[in-house]
């Protein structure tokens, strides 16, 4: 991880002198993400399939983001992003998972808060941003037996994860139409987190509309608890830029 952070930091130092922004830019958007879930959760040496055993289904996937860009040399721009994922389901655990078995109800609550520092390396019809993200990852999976006084299992992961950030966008001049993508990623010592999206965008005055596809992959271990899951699906968003 140290090598990755040093490499990203070196790239930012190189990128800083070529920043071309000459105005202040502010924007925010809200999006709805219709994602499917797959993967496994681990507790001590027990493993459960979150899709086939727990039958988790999406209830709420909310995403909020905001950014500030400025013309001050050397200082990076700032982007904030918050993602909240809530999934629940009723399934059957055929083998014991942390002493829980049989018919169960389950709830997955996963939140991510990102602080991203980045530079605009290109800022014309082709746009390229490079930076680093600190992601606060907080996840909790509760599995409870569907019986009176049934046993309950709780799997938790919590940590601040450094990630590389890349965003690219290509504008079709004089139309307000563009296509682009964003990615945050880290992989180190058996743990990995990938978060990327691709989108089409239309801007009309201050209004910004997007539609695309987003995928998150989390393979993260916190003590004896582990989440190894993927979420992916289409999203739509609306925002304002100034």
C-alpha positions in Angstrom: 0.0 0.0 0.0 2.9 2.4 0.8 4.3 1.9 -2.7 0.9 2.7 -4.2 0.5 5.9 -2.1 4.0 7.0 -3.0 3.3 6.4 -6.7 0.0 8.3 -6.7 1.6 11.1 -4.7 4.4 11.4 -7.2 1.9 11.6 -10.0 0.1 14.4 -8.3 3.3 16.4 -7.8 4.0 16.0 -11.5 0.4 16.9 -12.4 0.2 20.0 -10.2 2.2 22.5 -12.4 0.0 21.8 -15.5 -3.3 22.5 -13.8 -5.2 24.9 -16.2 -8.4 25.8 -14.3 -8.8 29.6 -14.1 -12.3 29.9 -12.5 -14.0 28.6 -9.4 -16.4 25.7 -10.0 -19.0 24.3 -7.6 -21.4 21.4 -8.2 -23.5 18.8 -6.4 -25.7 15.9 -7.5 -27.9 13.2 -6.1 -28.3 9.7 -7.8 -30.4 6.6 -7.5 -28.5 3.3 -8.1 -30.4 0.0 -8.8 -27.8 -2.5 -7.9 -27.7 -6.3 -7.6 -25.6 -8.0 -4.8 -23.5 -11.1 -4.9 -20.6 -12.5 -2.9 -19.9 -13.9 0.6 -19.5 -12.9 4.2 -17.1 -14.5 6.7 -17.2 -14.8 10.4 -14.3 -16.6 12.1 -14.1 -19.7 9.8 -17.7 -19.7 8.8 -18.9 -18.4 5.4 -22.3 -17.6 4.0 -23.5 -16.7 0.5 -25.3 -13.3 0.7 -27.2 -13.9 -2.5 -28.1 -17.6 -2.4 -28.3 -18.2 1.3 -29.6 -14.9 2.6 -31.5 -13.7 -0.5 -30.6 -10.1 0.1 -32.4 -7.6 -2.1 -31.9 -3.9 -2.6 -34.0 -1.5 -0.4 -32.2 1.8 -0.7 -29.1 2.9 -2.6 -28.5 6.6 -2.2 -25.6 8.6 -3.4 -24.7 12.2 -2.8 -21.7 14.1 -4.2 -20.3 17.6 -4.3 -17.1 19.2 -5.5 -15.1 22.5 -5.4 -12.6 23.4 -8.1 -10.5 26.6 -7.9 -7.6 28.4 -9.7 -5.2 28.4 -6.8 -1.9 26.9 -8.0 -0.6 23.7 -6.4 -3.6 23.2 -4.1 -5.8 20.3 -5.2 -9.5 20.4 -5.9 -11.9 18.7 -3.5 -14.7 16.2 -4.1 -17.0 14.6 -1.4 -19.1 11.6 -2.0 -21.4 9.6 0.2 -23.0 6.2 -0.7 -25.5 4.4 1.5 -26.6 0.8 0.7 -29.3 -1.0 2.6 -30.3 -4.5 1.7 -32.6 -7.0 3.5 -33.9 -10.5 2.8 -35.2 -13.8 4.2 -33.4 -17.0 3.4 -32.1 -20.3 4.7 -28.7 -21.1 6.1 -28.2 -24.9 5.6 -24.9 -25.0 7.6 -24.1 -23.1 10.7 -22.9 -19.5 10.2 -21.6 -18.2 13.5 -24.0 -20.6 15.3 -26.9 -19.4 13.2 -28.8 -21.8 11.0 -32.2 -22.6 9.4 -34.6 -19.9 8.3 -33.1 -16.4 8.8 -33.8 -12.7 8.3 -30.8 -10.6 7.3 -29.9 -6.9 6.9 -26.9 -5.4 5.2 -26.1 -1.8 6.0 -23.1 -0.4 4.1 -21.9 3.2 4.0 -19.0 4.9 2.3 -17.8 8.5 2.7 -15.1 9.7 0.4 -12.8 12.7 0.5 -11.0 13.1 -2.8 -8.1 15.5 -3.5 -7.4 15.8 -7.2 -6.0 17.9 -10.0 -7.4 18.7 -13.5 -4.7 17.5 -15.8 -6.8 18.3 -18.9 -9.7 20.7 -19.1 -11.2 21.3 -22.5 -13.2 18.9 -24.8 -11.1 16.1 -23.2 -11.1 16.2 -19.4 -8.8 14.2 -17.1 -8.6 14.3 -13.3 -6.0 12.5 -11.1 -6.0 12.3 -7.4 -6.3 10.3 -4.1 -9.3 9.3 -2.1 -9.6 8.5 1.6 -12.7 6.3 2.0 -14.4 5.6 5.3 -15.9 2.2 4.9 -18.5 1.1 7.4 -20.4 -2.2 6.9 -22.6 -4.4 9.1 -24.4 -7.6 8.2 -26.9 -8.9 10.8 -28.3 -12.5 10.4 -31.0 -13.6 12.9 -32.8 -16.9 13.2 -36.6 -16.6 12.5 -37.6 -18.3 15.7 -38.5 -17.0 19.2 -35.3 -16.1 21.0 -33.4 -17.1 17.9 -29.6 -16.6 17.7 -28.2 -13.5 16.0 -24.9 -13.1 14.1 -23.2 -9.7 13.4 -20.4 -9.3 10.9 -18.8 -5.8 10.9 -16.0 -4.1 8.9 -14.8 -0.6 9.5 -11.8 1.2 8.2 -10.4 4.2 6.4 -9.0 3.1 3.0 -6.6 5.1 0.8 -7.4 4.8 -2.9 -6.3 6.1 -6.3 -8.7 8.3 -8.2 -9.1 8.7 -11.9 -11.9 10.5 -13.9 -12.1 11.1 -17.6 -14.8 12.9 -19.7 -15.1 13.6 -23.4 -17.4 16.4 -24.6 -19.1 16.7 -27.9 -18.7 20.4 -28.6 -21.8 22.7 -28.8 -24.2 19.9 -27.8 -24.1 19.6 -24.1 -23.5 15.8 -24.6 -20.5 14.0 -23.1 -19.4 10.5 -22.1 -17.1 9.6 -19.2 -16.1 7.4 -16.4 -14.7 7.5 -12.8 -12.7 5.0 -10.8 -11.4 4.6 -7.2 -9.2 1.5 -6.5 -6.8 -0.1 -4.1 -5.4 -3.6 -3.8 -3.0 -4.7 -1.0 -2.2 -7.8 1.0 -5.3 -9.7 0.1 -7.7 -6.8 0.5 -9.1 -4.8 -2.4 -11.7 -2.3 -3.2 -12.8 -1.2 -6.7 -15.5 1.4 -7.4 -16.0 2.5 -11.0 -18.8 3.9 -13.2 -19.3 4.8 -16.9 -21.9 7.3 -18.0 -23.5 9.5 -20.6 -24.2 13.1 -19.6 -26.3 16.0 -20.9 -26.0 19.5 -19.6 -28.6 22.3 -20.1 -27.5 25.6 -18.5 -26.8 24.8 -14.8 -28.6 21.4 -14.9 -26.6 18.2 -15.3 -28.2 14.8 -16.0 -26.4 11.5 -16.1 -27.3 7.9 -16.7 -24.8 5.0 -16.6 -23.6 1.8 -14.9 -21.7 1.5 -11.5 -19.9 -1.4 -10.0 -18.4 -1.8 -6.5 -16.3 -4.7 -5.4 -15.2 -5.0 -1.8 -12.9 -7.7 -0.4 -12.0 -6.5 3.0 -11.1 -8.2 6.3 -11.5 -6.6 9.7 -10.1 -9.0 12.4 -12.2 -12.2 12.1 -14.9 -10.5 10.0 -14.8 -10.4 6.2 -17.0 -9.0 3.4 -16.3 -10.3 -0.2 -19.1 -8.8 -2.2 -20.0 -7.1 -5.5 -22.7 -4.6 -6.3 -23.5 -3.5 -9.8 -26.3 -2.0 -11.8 -27.6 1.1 -13.6 -27.9 4.6 -12.1 -29.4 7.9 -12.9 -28.4 11.3 -11.4 -29.4 14.9 -11.5 -27.2 17.8 -10.3 -26.4 21.5 -10.5 -23.1 23.1 -11.6 -22.0 26.7 -11.1 
